[in-house]
Amino acid sequence: MDNATLSRIGTIFYALVIGFFGINHFVYGTGMQKMVPSFLPGGVFWVYATGTCLLLAAIAFLIDKQVRLAALLLALFLLLIVLTVHLPAVLHAEDSNARRFPLTNLIKDTGLAAAALLLASRR
């Protein structure tokens, strides 16, 4: 299989993962609003807004339009989430058990941001 085919398959898989997370923002929006940093007013609005952004990025990757821009914006978004949501949750966790879930999310979103940067670099 050539590099272009592998890249396209990887991009489709990545788009499906990002789209899945976008859909989850709508399905579990009210439950996710407690993760919105307290300095941002609007709570659940931000959950739905970011879900929309995730879905738009996934669509851009699937239809192969504005992929570089979508990937760069997605990486920026994910890194902001790592710094404003996951890292504070890790640092303020009561114990190692309470730290596991936010640490997993921190690592997951860091990896997804890295994949978005790789995708942007290929465009």
N, C-alpha and C positions, 0 to 999 in steps of 0.2 A: 504494500500500500504506500502511495507517495505521501510526501509531507502535506500537500494541500488537502488531500482527503482526510488524513489524520487530524489536521487542524480544524477542518469543517465539522467532523464528528465530535471532537472535543468541544468546539464552540456550541454545538447543539446540546450536548449533555450539560454544559455549563448554563446555557440559557434555560433549560428545563429546571435545574436546581434553583436558579435565581427566580424563575417564575413561580416555583413552588413556595419559596419564602414570601414572595409578593402576595400570593393568594392567601397564605396564612395570616398576613397582616389584616386581611378583611374578615376572615373566618374567626380569628381570635383577637380582634381589635380591642375590645373592651378589656380583655385580660392583659393585653400587652401595654396598655396605657400607663400602667404603674412603672414601666421601664423608661418612660419619657423623662428626661432630666427635669428637675423641679424648676430650673431657671427658664424653661420654655412654657409659656402659657398655651393652653389649648388641648393638652392631653391626647385624647384619642384622635384628634385631627392629624397630629403628626404621625400616628401609626398608619392612618389611611393614606396620608400624603406620601410617606415613604414606601408603602405598599404599591402605590401607583407608580412611583419611580422605579421600583424593582421590576414591575411588570413591563414598563416601557423599555427598560434595558434589555429584558429577556426578548421582547419583540424585535428590538433593533438587532440583536444577535441572530435571531432566527431568520429574519428577512434580509440580513446582511446589508443593512443601511445604517450609516452613521455609527458604525461599530466602535471606531476609535474614541469618538466623543462619549458615547454611552459607557464604554469601559473605563475611561478616565473619570467620569463623573461617579460611576459606581464605586471605583476604588476610593475616591475621596469620601463618599458617603460612608462606606464601610469602615474606613479608618477613623472618621468622626465618631461613629457608633462605638468602635473599640475604645476610643479615648474618653467619651462622655458617658457611656452606659456601662460597658463591660469592665473596664479597668477600675472605675470607682466601686463597682459591685464586688470585685475581687478584693480590693484593698479594705473595704469595710465589712467584709464577711465575718461573722462571729467566730467561726471555726473552720477547720478543713472540710467538713461535710458541707457547710453552707457555701464554701468557696468553689466546690466542684462544678456546679452548673454555670456560674458566670465565667469561670476559667475556661470551660469547654467552649462557651460562646465567644470568648475573646480569641481563642486559638482558631476556631472555625471562621470567624469573620476576618481575621488577619490572613488566613489562607485564601479565602475568597477574594480579598482585596489584591493579594499577590497574583492570583489567577487573572483578575481583571487587568492588572498592569501588564501581564504577559500577553493577554489578548490585544490590548492597546498597542503594544510594541510590534505586533505582527501586521499592523495596518499602516 
